[in-house]
Structures are given as C-alpha cells and as structure tokens.
Amino acid sequence: MTDEKALAERERARRNSAAYRARKREVDAERARVTADGAPGVMRQSVDASIAAARWLTATDTASIAQARALARIIDGTEDGRLQMRAHGLLSRVLGEMGLTARVRTQLELRARKLQAPDDAEIGRQPNVTRFPRPRKSER
C-alpha cells in the first residue's frame, strides 16, 4: 500500500508541475505578445530614446540597433530573473559597442582629447603647466 501511495503522490505532483508550467508558458507568451504588439516597456523606451539621441549611428548599425531592441523586449516581457539578468548583460555589451553607455562614451571622449593634445609651444605658454623633459633612452 505504501508503494501505491508513493506512486499516486508522484503522479499527482507530476500533473501539478505540468499544469503550473503550462500556465507559466501562457502568461509569458501573453506578456511577450503585449510587449511586442502594444506599447513598449520601460527598457524598450529607454533604448529607443538612447538610439534616437545617438547622432553617430549610421545605417551600418542597423543590426546592433535591432539586437538592442530585441534584448529590451525580452527584459520587459519576462519575469524570469535569470533571463532578465542575462539579457541585461548582453544589452549592456551591445549598447557599449554602439557607444551608448556612459563608460564607453567617457573613454571615447578622453581618447579624443588625448589626440588633440597641445604641442610643445602651447604647453610652454600656459602658466599652470610644466613641461617635464623625457629621460634619454638607455644604451645597451
């Protein structure tokens, strides 16, 4: 009798799990459909605003833009924390490659300023800048 009870309990748990997974799939599918068809969620709105503000993006960035929007749609459309965190990481990487994150933009601005460094004559005229001579190369 114990074996029959255990088998019945396992069967009941299996049916309940299958029903739960089916309900979860329906909810996720509905949420994804609403996000894709309806008004964009918070993340998608943020990504669209960032893309609209990026004047440097060209037609060659179309694939990256589509990828960023798809990842934002995934973030807005799911409640699965692990999937959201994975999508957030991928979205950050895609946005960084397009120059749409603060860190990458700061690096690009600093690199641009370094390339526009003043020449030696300009440095000598500024009162708060001291020119340090470079040491001679060592002879071997």
N, C-alpha and C positions, 0 to 999 in steps of 0.2 A: 504494500500500500504506500509506503514511503517513496518508492521509485515512481509510482504513478503520480503522486502529488508533486514530486520534483519535476517530472516531465510536463505536467499540466501548468505548473508555475512558470517554467521556462517558455512554454508555448504562449502563455498569456503575456509575459514580458516581451517576447519577440513581436507579438501583434501590436502591443502598445508602442514599442520602439518604431516599428514600421509606420504606424499611424502618425506618430509625432514627426518623423522625418518627412512624411508626405505633406503634413500641414505646414511644416517649415519651408519646404520647397515651394508650396503655393504662395506663402507670404513673401518669400524672397523674389519669386517671379513677378508677383504683383507690384512689389516695391520697385523692382528694376524696370518694369514696364512704365510705371508712373514717372519715374525719374527720366527715362529715355523719351517718353512721349510728352510729358507735362512740363511744368516749369522746372528749370534746373535747380539743383540743390545748392547749398551754401558753397561747397567746394567747387562745383562747376561754375558758379557765378564768379568766384574769386579767380579761377583760372582764366575764364573768358575776359575778365577785366585786366588781368596781367598781360594777356596776349594782345589785347587792344591797345594797351599803353606802350608796348614794345615796338618802337618805330623801326628798329633794326632788323626785324624779322622779314624774310622775303619768301617768295614762292617755293624756294628750296627747303623751307622749314615746315612745309605742309604736313609731312608725315609725323614730325615731332609734335606739332600742334594737335593733330588727330589723336596721337598717343596720349598726350596730356589730358585732353578732354575725355577720352575713354577711361583713364585711370580716375579722374574726378567723378565720373558717373558711377564707377564701381564703389568709390568711397561713400558717395551719397546714397547709393542704393542697397547697401548691405549692413546688417547688424553684427556680422561675424567680426569680432575684434582682431583675430589674427589676419584675416583677409584685408581688413582696413589698414592695419599697420604695414603689411607688405605693400599694399597699393600706395600708401603714403611715402614709403621709402623710394619706390620706383618713380612716383610723381616728382619727388624732390630731385632725383637724379635727372629726369627728363627736363624739368624746369631749369636746373643748373646748367645743363648742356646748351639750353637756349639763352642763357644769361638772364634768367628771370628770378634768381634768388639773390638775397642781399649779399651773401658771402661772395658769390661769383662776380656780381656786379662791382663790389668793392675791390676785388682783386683786379678786375679789368681796368677800373679807374686808376688804381695805383700803378699798374703796368703802363698805362697811357701817360701818366705824369712822369714816370721814370724815363720814358722815351723822349719826353720833351724837356729833359734836364738842361739847365742853362750852361752856356760854355764858360771857359775859364775867365774870360774878361768880365762876364756878367757876375760871377761869384765874387771877384775882387772888388766890385763896386758896392756890394751890399754890406752894410756895417755890422750886421749880426751873423755873418758867415765867414768862417776862417777856412782858408784852403790849406789842407794838410798835404805835404809832399809824399808821394809814394816812395817806399823804400826801393833801393836798387835791387835788381834780381841777383840772386847769389850765383857765384860762378862755381862750376863743378870741376 
